[in-house]
Amino acid sequence: MRTFPRPLWPCLALPLLAALPATPAHAQRSPSSAPRPPATTQPASPASPASPAPPASPARPPPRPAQGAQQPRTPAQTAAAASADRGQALYDAGKYEEALIAFRKADEQFRAPTVLLMMARAHLKLGHLREARTHYQRVLEEKLADYAPQAFFDAQTAADKELDALLPRIPTIQIKITGAAPGEAQVFIDGKPAPHDVPVLHDPGNHAITAWAPGRTPTTQMVDLREGKTTQLTLVLQPGTQPAAQPGAQPGAPIASAPQPPAEPSPPPAEPPSTRRFLVPTTVLFAASAVGIGAGAITGAMAADRVGQLKSTCPSGSCYDDASATYDAAQTLTTVSTVSFLLGGAAAAAGLGLLIWDMQRPSPTTQTGLQVTAGLGFASVKGTF
């Protein structure tokens, strides 16, 4: 049996919530309210003037307040008391699930051992032996002050007795796994992780026990746990012939495929050989055409400049010997410009004809697009070959 900080007395009726005392046990009354003893005076002598009365004796310390003194409840205590009363009524009517909800609400509003005790009893009625054990322990772990209500101490006494009676009733199961490396196997009871190779307390009833390990076929077995009994269970994991189920999956759930390692990126496909045989010659011809047309444009501009100089030097059309050099340069530049334009045009025509002929050949796999741009002194070709 567990001991508590003060002696306990049996109580047949257990209130759910009790108000705290108005003041601690060591509080004292105000000196102004303490009773004073009557002052004593002496009769005045007829021969002497009246003398002042002696001072009153100091007041005695007031007695300590009684332990049962109460103080007004806080709003939280009032709300918790209403929820606890509703839960008690539902508990007495056999509606334990609804009573448990009301007791939980009361516990959230104000912590009291009496409410925790009723929560443990509701779980016990529902067959939740492990939850009942947890709430009984919470009652016993409450640290109570010396001036706490007597009902709180009575709740701890009742919880201690009921817990001692409950512990032998909780079933125990010990699960052993074979067929997997130590540390790899995982065990699930009703889909929730559980330890193995050690005794485990669990509620009575039918439960699905599942064992899982990487590379092994998961196995599930139903077990009926009974109050006060210890069950030994051995699960054998066989080498996997199908993708392993994910840990924590519910028994009977479809097995998900194991994640595959990422595939190495495949090398880019080799580009097919060009189906245009005359791609290079065509490109060379277009480049030569651009050079020729550009040279013709430049030399033509220079020839035009020389002709302008001759016009200014020979206004009447007759030139002197000193203008012969300008005249010769103008003729030379004009000839070069003309030849350059002719060569550039010929190269452009040849390249365009070769490209058109090459495009007319059958090309089953490659589509060809062509865009030709020409201007003064330049030419460009864009396309897919």
C-alpha positions in Angstrom: 0.0 0.0 0.0 1.1 3.6 -0.7 1.4 6.2 2.0 0.2 9.8 2.0 1.2 13.0 3.8 -1.8 12.8 6.3 -4.0 10.2 7.8 -7.1 9.2 5.8 -10.6 8.4 6.9 -13.1 6.2 5.0 -15.7 8.2 3.1 -18.8 6.5 1.7 -19.9 9.4 -0.5 -17.2 10.8 -2.8 -17.9 14.3 -4.1 -16.5 15.0 -7.5 -15.2 18.5 -6.8 -14.7 20.3 -3.5 -13.9 24.0 -3.0 -10.5 25.0 -1.6 -10.4 26.6 2.0 -10.7 30.3 2.2 -7.2 30.8 3.8 -4.2 28.7 4.6 -3.9 27.2 8.1 -1.2 29.7 9.2 -3.3 32.9 8.3 -4.3 35.2 11.2 -7.0 37.6 11.7 -6.5 41.4 11.5 -5.5 42.9 14.9 -8.4 45.3 14.6 -10.9 42.5 14.7 -9.4 40.6 17.6 -11.2 40.8 21.0 -9.6 43.0 23.5 -9.9 42.4 27.3 -11.7 45.1 29.4 -9.3 47.9 30.6 -8.8 48.1 34.4 -8.9 51.5 36.1 -8.2 52.7 39.6 -10.5 55.2 41.5 -9.1 58.7 41.6 -7.9 59.9 45.0 -9.8 62.9 46.2 -6.5 64.6 47.2 -4.8 64.1 43.9 -5.8 64.8 40.3 -7.2 62.1 38.1 -4.5 59.9 36.7 -4.8 58.3 33.2 -5.9 54.7 32.9 -3.2 52.1 32.3 -2.8 50.8 28.7 -4.9 47.8 27.7 -3.1 44.5 27.6 -2.2 43.2 24.0 -4.8 41.0 22.3 -4.3 37.3 22.2 -3.5 35.6 18.8 -6.7 34.5 17.1 -7.3 30.8 16.6 -6.5 29.3 13.3 -9.4 28.8 10.9 -11.0 25.4 10.7 -9.7 23.1 8.0 -13.2 22.8 6.4 -13.5 26.5 5.8 -14.3 27.2 2.1 -13.8 30.0 -0.3 -15.9 31.0 -3.3 -15.3 28.9 -6.4 -13.6 30.3 -9.4 -15.4 30.3 -12.8 -13.2 27.4 -13.9 -14.1 25.4 -10.8 -17.8 26.1 -11.4 -17.6 25.0 -15.0 -15.7 21.9 -14.0 -18.1 21.0 -11.3 -21.0 21.2 -13.8 -19.2 19.0 -16.3 -18.3 16.5 -13.5 -21.9 16.4 -12.3 -23.1 15.7 -15.8 -20.5 12.9 -16.2 -21.5 11.4 -12.9 -25.1 11.3 -14.0 -24.2 9.6 -17.3 -21.9 7.1 -15.4 -24.7 6.2 -13.1 -27.0 5.6 -16.1 -24.5 3.2 -17.6 -23.5 5.6 -20.5 -19.8 5.2 -20.0 -18.6 6.6 -23.3 -20.6 9.8 -22.9 -19.6 10.0 -19.2 -16.0 9.8 -20.2 -16.4 12.7 -22.6 -17.9 14.8 -19.8 -15.2 13.9 -17.3 -12.5 14.8 -19.9 -14.0 18.2 -20.3 -14.1 18.7 -16.5 -10.4 17.7 -16.3 -9.5 20.2 -18.9 -11.3 23.0 -17.0 -9.9 22.2 -13.6 -7.6 19.4 -12.4 -9.0 17.4 -9.5 -8.2 13.8 -8.3 -11.9 13.0 -8.0 -12.5 13.6 -11.7 -9.4 11.5 -12.6 -10.7 8.7 -10.5 -14.1 8.7 -12.3 -12.2 8.7 -15.7 -10.3 5.6 -14.6 -13.6 3.9 -13.5 -15.3 4.8 -16.9 -12.3 3.2 -18.8 -12.5 0.2 -16.6 -16.2 -0.2 -17.4 -15.4 0.0 -21.1 -12.7 -2.7 -20.9 -9.9 -0.2 -21.4 -7.7 -1.7 -18.7 -4.5 0.0 -19.8 -6.2 3.5 -19.9 -7.8 2.8 -16.5 -4.3 1.9 -15.1 -2.9 5.2 -16.5 -5.6 7.3 -14.9 -5.3 5.5 -11.5 -1.6 6.3 -11.6 -2.3 10.0 -12.4 -4.5 10.2 -9.3 -1.7 8.8 -7.1 0.8 11.2 -8.6 -1.1 14.3 -7.6 0.7 16.3 -5.0 -1.8 17.5 -2.5 -1.4 20.4 0.0 -2.1 19.8 3.7 -5.2 21.9 3.5 -6.6 20.2 0.3 -10.2 18.9 0.6 -10.6 15.6 2.3 -12.3 14.2 -0.9 -9.0 14.5 -2.7 -7.3 12.3 -0.2 -10.1 9.9 -0.3 -9.8 9.7 -4.1 -6.2 8.7 -3.8 -7.0 6.1 -1.2 -9.7 4.6 -3.5 -7.4 4.8 -6.6 -4.6 2.9 -4.7 -7.0 0.1 -3.8 -8.6 -0.2 -7.2 -5.2 -0.1 -9.0 -4.0 -3.0 -6.9 -7.0 -5.0 -7.9 -6.7 -4.0 -11.6 -3.1 -4.9 -12.3 -3.5 -8.7 -12.1 -6.4 -8.5 -14.6 -4.4 -6.8 -17.5 -3.4 -9.4 -20.1 0.3 -9.8 -21.1 1.6 -10.8 -24.5 5.2 -11.5 -25.5 6.0 -11.7 -29.2 9.0 -13.4 -30.7 10.2 -12.9 -34.3 12.2 -15.4 -36.3 13.5 -15.4 -39.9 14.8 -11.8 -39.8 18.0 -10.2 -38.7 18.0 -8.7 -35.1 16.9 -5.1 -35.2 15.2 -5.3 -38.6 11.9 -6.8 -37.6 9.0 -4.6 -36.6 5.8 -5.6 -34.7 2.4 -4.0 -34.9 -0.6 -4.7 -32.7 -3.8 -3.6 -34.5 -1.7 -1.4 -36.8 0.2 0.4 -34.0 3.9 -0.2 -33.3 4.7 -2.4 -30.4 7.9 -3.9 -28.9 8.8 -7.6 -29.2 10.8 -10.0 -27.2 9.5 -8.3 -24.0 6.2 -8.7 -22.1 3.6 -6.1 -23.2 0.5 -5.2 -21.3 -2.6 -5.0 -23.5 -6.4 -4.8 -23.3 -8.3 -8.1 -23.5 -10.0 -9.2 -26.7 -9.1 -10.1 -30.3 -6.0 -8.4 -31.7 -4.2 -8.6 -35.0 -0.4 -9.1 -34.6 1.7 -8.3 -37.6 5.4 -8.8 -38.1 7.4 -7.0 -40.9 11.0 -6.9 -42.0 12.8 -5.7 -45.2 12.9 -8.3 -47.8 10.5 -10.6 -46.0 6.9 -11.5 -46.5 4.8 -9.8 -43.7 2.8 -12.2 -41.6 -0.3 -11.5 -39.5 -1.9 -13.6 -36.8 -5.1 -13.0 -34.7 -4.7 -13.5 -31.0 -7.4 -13.6 -28.3 -6.1 -12.0 -25.1 -7.8 -12.8 -21.9 -7.8 -11.1 -18.5 -5.1 -12.2 -16.2 -3.4 -14.5 -18.8 0.0 -14.3 -20.4 0.3 -15.2 -24.1 3.5 -16.3 -25.9 3.4 -15.8 -29.7 6.1 -16.6 -32.3 5.9 -15.2 -35.8 8.1 -16.6 -38.6 9.1 -14.3 -41.5 9.7 -16.0 -44.8 11.9 -14.7 -47.6 9.9 -12.2 -49.6 8.3 -13.4 -52.9 6.4 -10.2 -53.4 6.9 -6.5 -52.5 7.0 -6.0 -48.7 4.1 -4.1 -47.1 5.0 -0.7 -45.6 5.5 -0.6 -41.8 2.4 0.3 -39.9 0.0 -0.8 -42.7 -3.3 -2.2 -41.4 -3.6 -6.0 -41.7 -5.3 -6.9 -45.0 -4.5 -3.7 -46.7 -3.1 -3.9 -50.2 0.6 -4.3 -50.4 2.4 -1.4 -51.8 5.3 -1.8 -54.2 8.7 -1.3 -52.6 10.4 1.8 -53.7 12.8 1.1 -56.6 16.2 2.8 -56.8 16.3 5.6 -59.2 17.3 4.4 -62.7 20.5 5.7 -64.1 19.9 8.4 -66.7 20.1 6.8 -70.2 22.6 8.4 -72.6 21.0 10.8 -75.1 20.1 9.1 -78.3 22.7 9.4 -81.0 21.8 11.9 -83.6 21.0 10.3 -86.9 23.5 11.1 -89.7 22.5 14.0 -91.8 20.4 13.1 -94.7 21.6 16.2 -96.6 24.7 15.3 -98.6 25.3 18.8 -99.9 24.9 20.7 -96.7 28.6 21.7 -96.6 28.9 22.8 -100.2 25.6 24.7 -99.9 26.9 26.5 -96.9 30.2 27.4 -98.6 28.4 28.8 -101.6 26.1 31.0 -99.5 29.1 32.3 -97.6 31.0 33.1 -100.8 27.9 34.8 -102.1 27.8 37.0 -99.0 31.5 37.9 -99.4 31.1 38.7 -103.1 28.0 40.8 -102.6 29.6 42.6 -99.7 32.8 43.3 -101.7 30.8 44.6 -104.6 28.9 47.0 -102.4 32.1 48.4 -100.8 34.0 48.8 -104.1 30.9 50.3 -105.7 30.6 52.9 -103.0 34.3 53.8 -103.4 33.9 54.0 -107.2 31.0 56.4 -106.7 33.1 58.6 -104.5 35.8 58.8 -107.2 33.3 59.7 -109.8 32.0 62.5 -107.6 35.5 63.8 -107.3 35.9 63.8 -111.1 32.7 65.7 -111.6 33.9 68.4 -109.2 37.4 68.6 -110.9 36.2 68.5 -114.5 33.0 70.6 -114.6 32.9 70.8 -118.4 33.8 67.1 -118.9 37.3 67.8 -119.9 40.0 66.8 -117.4 43.7 67.6 -117.2 46.5 65.2 -116.6 46.5 65.6 -112.9 43.0 64.0 -112.7 44.1 60.9 -114.5 44.9 59.0 -111.3 41.4 59.6 -110.0 39.9 58.5 -113.3 41.8 55.3 -113.3 40.9 54.5 -109.7 37.2 55.1 -110.5 37.3 52.7 -113.4 39.2 50.0 -111.5 36.8 50.2 -108.5 33.8 50.0 -110.8 35.2 46.9 -112.5 35.9 45.2 -109.2 32.5 46.1 -107.8 30.8 44.7 -110.9 32.8 41.5 -110.9 32.2 41.0 -107.1 28.4 41.4 -107.6 28.5 38.9 -110.4 30.5 36.4 -108.5 28.3 36.8 -105.4 25.2 36.5 -107.3 26.4 33.4 -109.1 27.4 31.8 -105.8 24.1 32.6 -104.3 22.3 31.1 -107.3 24.4 28.0 -107.2 23.9 27.5 -103.4 20.1 28.1 -103.7 19.8 25.6 -106.6 21.9 23.0 -104.8 19.8 23.4 -101.6 16.5 23.2 -103.5 17.7 20.0 -105.3 18.9 18.5 -102.0 15.5 19.3 -100.4 13.6 17.6 -103.1 15.2 14.2 -102.4 13.1 11.9 -100.1 13.7 12.4 -96.4 11.6 9.9 -94.4 12.9 10.9 -90.9 13.9 14.5 -91.0 11.9 17.6 -91.8 13.7 20.5 -93.4 12.8 24.1 -93.0 14.5 27.0 -94.8 14.5 30.7 -94.4 16.6 32.8 -96.7 17.3 36.5 -96.0 19.2 38.8 -98.4 19.9 42.4 -98.3 22.4 45.0 -99.5 25.8 43.6 -98.8 24.6 40.5 -96.8 22.8 37.2 -97.1 21.7 34.7 -94.5 20.1 31.2 -94.5 18.3 29.7 -91.5 16.8 26.3 -91.4 16.9 22.7 -90.2 18.8 20.3 -92.3 
